[in-house]
Amino acid sequence: MLKLTEKNYYAAIIENFPQLPIEAWEPLYEGWANRTFLVNQEIVFRFPKHQVAAHDLVREIRLLPELGPTVPLSIPQYLYHGQPTQQYPFVFGGYAFIEGTPLNQCSPEVQSASWWQPALGAFLTALHRFPIDRVQHLFETDAYTTPQAWQDGIAKMFGKIRTYIFPRLTHRQQEELSIYFEQVIANPSIFSFTPVFIHQDFYSHNILVDVDTETVTGIIDWGSCTVGDPAEDVGDLVAYYEGVIDDNWHARCAFYRRTAPFPDLLYVLEHNQHEKVASIMGKIDALWTP
């Protein structure tokens, strides 16, 4: 596997886009699946770290131009579509920079404020109305899911948790987690939702805000978007959401909150990002008493 440095990313841009003079270069964020750089203070180039993330980026590039006009906040619009080179092995893309600070990097006072919540509720209301058949066409695959398939996916995830994460947990955590998952999986009525198009990574690190004007400026990182449960996106924003709230909505919200670290830990273990394990285990211990 090619060991990538900034020189590789820089060279990939030059080789793909020789007409683009790079006058300024700034590393932005490095997530679990992508690394980003700001070029000329106006273009964000996003580089997947592995083939799965590259596949997801291709879906984003197809989807976001059509989704953009239907939602009330800015989302990435890709202007540059890069191909693999000898310097960099995956497709990559560049979109116009969206001003703003990730909400998770703001002060605790801002993170607990209410001024940004109505805008997010309105955004999710519009997002969840985007036609599923268009998602399937743009993804060029069957993106539709059913509540039963969603439940089956949770059962499959729990099987992976037992195999790969249980050895890292205390006996008490193993017992409590087993009981909780088994109760959820055994209750099909919990999953009686109507599937919609969701962001599926709608957390503070992907929400951009302008603190001075108290506005939400954009929503980034669409690599996990899919068709699924609207409650996974909405969570505590339910007061500002105008979509359908079913009878078991709050039970699923509680489930997503309590189990959020486990998909993250499975991901980093699968992709050998072991330096992130300790911090995720800390989150698990905060939710499940050791």
N, C-alpha and C positions, 0 to 999 in steps of 0.2 A: 504494500500500500504506500502510495506517495505521501511523504511527510510534508504537509502544506505549511508554508510560511506566507507572510504578507507579499513577498515577491511573487509567489505563484498566482495569488489573486490579482495582483497588479498586472502581471503579464497576460493573464487570461482576458482582462478587459482590453488591453492594448491590441492583442491579437484579433479579438472579435470585433472591436470597434476602433479601428485606426483613425477614424475621422473625429474621435472624441479626445480632445487634448485634456490631459489630467493636470490641472493647475493646483489642485488642493486635494489632499488625501487624509482621511481621518477614520480610524477604527471606531465603530459604534458599539454594537452589542454582539455578544457571543452566547447564543442559546444552546440548547441541547441538540438541535437539529440543523441550525444554520448559523452562519457568521456574516455580519453586515459591515459595510464600509460606506462612509459618506464621501462622495466624489464632487469636487468643485462646489461644495456647500449646497448642492441642489439635487443630487441623485443618490439614492440609497441602492447599492448593489448587494444583493442577497445571494450567498453561496451555500448550498446544501452541504452537509457533512457526510452524507451517505446516500445511497441510491433510493431508499424509501423517501427521504426528504426531497430528493430531486423529482421523483414522481409526483409528490404532492405539490411542488412548485409549478410543474406543468399544468396541473389542474387549476391552480390559482390564476395563472396567466390566461387561461381560457375563460374562467368564470368572472373575475373581478370587473372587467370592462362592462359586462352586462349588468352585474349587481350594483355597481357604483351609483347609477342614476336613481335607483329604487330605495336607497337608504339615506337618512338625513345627516350623516357624518362622513367625513373623508375616509376613504380606504385606499390602499395602494393601487396605482394604475401603472402597469409595467410598460415602459418605453423602450427598454433594451432586453432582447432575448439572446443570451449567450449560449454557445455550444461548447462541448468539451474540447480541450486542447491538450497538448503534451504537458502543459503546466498545471492543468486543473481537469479532473476526470468527469465532472458532471455538468449538466445544464445549469445556468444561473440567470438571474434577471436583475434589472435596474428600474426603480420607480421614482417618481418625483417625490422629493423629501416632504414629509408632513411635519410641520412645526408642532412642538409640544414636548412635554416631559412625561415619561411613563408614571402613572399614578403611584406605583409602588416605590418610586424614588422621591416622592413628595413627603412633606412633614406629616407626622401622625395626625395633626389637626386637619390637614387637607384630606387625608385618607378617611377620616371619620366624618367629614363634612357631608352635607346633603345637596349642595348646589349642582354636583355632577350627576346625581342619580336620575332626575327626570329625563335628561338627554339620553342616557343609556337605555332607559326603559322604552323611550320612543324609537331608538335605533333597533332594539331587539324586536319590538312589535313589527316594524317594517321588514326586518331581515327574515323573520319567521313566516312572512307572507309571500316570500319569493317562491315561485312555482317549482315544485319538486321535479316535474317533467323536464324543465329547463336544466336543472342540476344534472339530471341523468344524461341529457343530450350533451351538455358542455363537458362533463366528466368522461364521456364516451364509455360509460360503464353503468351497470345497474346500481345506483346509489340508494335506491329505496330500501327502507327497512320496516319491520313490523315490531309492535311491542314484544311479541314472542321472540323474535330474533334478537332484540335488545336484551331481553332477559337471558337468553341463551348465551349471549356475549358476556354478560356479567358472571354467569356460572363458569364459563371458560376462563375468565380472568381469575376467579377464585381458585380454580385448579392450578393456575400458574403461581398464585400467591402461596398456596400450600407447598408447592415444589421448591420455589426459589426464595421465598421470603420467610416462611415459617422457621427455617433454621436460624434466622437472625432475631426471632422474637422470643419472649419469655413464655413459659408454659401458660401463664395467666392470659397473656395477649392471644395466644393461639386458641385457647378455649373460648374467650369472649368473641373473638373474630369469627370463629367457626359457627357459633350459635347465631350471631347477627346475620352473616351471609346466608345461612341455611333458612332462617326465617324469611328473609327477603326473597330468596329464590323460590321458596315454597308457596309464595303468595302471588299468583298471577295477576290478581286485581290491582296490585300496586302499579303495574305497567300498562294500565288502561289509558294511555295517552295517544293523541293523534300526532304522528311523526311530522316534523317540519325541517326545513333547512336550518342548521345551527352552526355557529362559529366553533364551539366545543373547546375553546381555550380562552374563554372570555373572563380573563383574570386581569388584575391591576397592571401587570407588566406589559399588557398589550393595549392598554387604554391610555391615550395621550391627552393631556390637559394643559391649559394655559391658566396658571394660578392667578396671575394679575387680573385677567378679565373674567375669571371663574367660568370658563367654557371648556367643553370637551372638543378637542381638535381632530381626533381621528382614532380609528381602530386598525391595528396592524396584526400581522402574523396569522394568515389564514390557512396554514398548512394542515390543520386538523379538521377543517370544516367538513361537514357530512350531513346526512339526513338522520335525525334522531329525536331525542326527548327535549322539548323546549325548556323544561325545568332545569336542565343541566347548565344552560346559558343564564337563565334569569336569576335563580337563587334568591337572594335577599332583595332584589329589585322588583318584587312582585307588585308592590303598591303602585308602580309606575308602568306596569306592563298591561297591554290591552288585548293580549291573546287569550286563548282558552285556558282556564285554570280548572283542571279536573279534580275529582274528589281525593285522589291520592298524591296530588302535587307536592304537598309539604313533606310527606313521608319520603318521597324520592329526593327532594332537596336535602333532607337530613342525611340520607344515604350517601349522596355525592359529597357532602361536606365531610362526613366521617371517614370516607374511603379515598379521598382525593390523593393522599400521598402514595397509595399503592400502585396505581398505573405509572406514576412518575418513577418509582423505584424499579419496577419491572423494565421500564424503558432504559434507564441508565445501566442496569445490569446487562441487558441485551446488547447494548452498544458499547460496553466496556468503559463506561465513564465512571469508574469507581471512586474518583475524587469527590463525587457528589453524593455518595451513599450516606455519609455521616449526617449531613444536614437533613436529608429526607428522613432518616431514622429518628432524628430529633422531632420532626413533625409527627411521626407515627406515635412516638412516646407521649407527645402532648395530647393526642386524641385517645390513645389506648394505654391506660396505666400499666407500666411494666410489672 
